[in-house]
Amino acid sequence: MTTTSLPAADSAARTAEQLRTAEQIRNDAARAAIFGRVAAAVTDISAPLGARGDAPRIEQPSPGRAQTVELFIENVVDYRATVVPIAPGKVGSAIAKALKAATSVVVPSGLDPAWTAGLPDGIRIVSDDHLDNAALDGVAAVVTAATVGVATTGTIVLDHGPDQGRRALSLVPDLHVCVVRASQVVHDVPEAVARLRSTVDQGASAGMPRPLTWISGPSATSDIELERVEGVHGPRTLHVILVQD
């Protein structure tokens, strides 16, 4: 008597097919649910800004000015930058000390002339008369003012006004000496954005928006083995002169 296993094999195949079908149905349902939520979320994407109301914001009281400046110094130093607090009348001498090892320095056209009047004779002062990048790369240092300092992140923001110069000035030379006034230091990024808004709006209304450069320490990057290399994307050294105004 001969027997066959075909009916059992057919049954197993049908069971496997049913399982695959059920899994496909579940996957399709999950996919449809996800797409449905996405579609619902973007249905009013063209609505005017603020039409759905203001985003909730948790207001936290900022610490006092002394604590804010202290936090700024702490976080800037944490980025391996140098911070030198000085009295208002000591800016020129502080810049001269910061540039003692430099042979040349480029300055923006609107920088206070008194800041560089006391530089040693051995330092060549270069005016930024549309220097190309190659010429700028041959200058050892740059001195700029700043617009805002952010305490919680240790960040300095340049809006590239006359005393800060074009963006390349703060990116190409190996040493950046940046003068920040204590009165320019705010607690956090939202405060910094609020302070920068007028500059941004003025540039936009004039049809010439200014770039904003946010500087958190000297340029640094790490390879896959976490070997830190400085000076690849900008100044190798950041020297901050903090004027206690």
Secondary structure, DSSP 4 states (H G I P E B T S, - for coil): -----HHHHHHHHHHHHHHHHHHHHHHHHHHHHHHHHHHHHTTTTTSPTTTT-PPP----PPPPHHHHHHHHHHHHHHTT-EEEEE-GGGHHHHHHHHTTT-SEEEE-TTS-GGGTTT--TTSEEEE-SS--HHHHHT--EEEEE-SEEETTTTEEEE---TTT--GGGGTSSSEEEEEEEGGGEESSHHHHHHHHHHHHHHHHHTT-PPP-EEE-SS-EEE-TT--EEESSSS-SEEEEEEE--
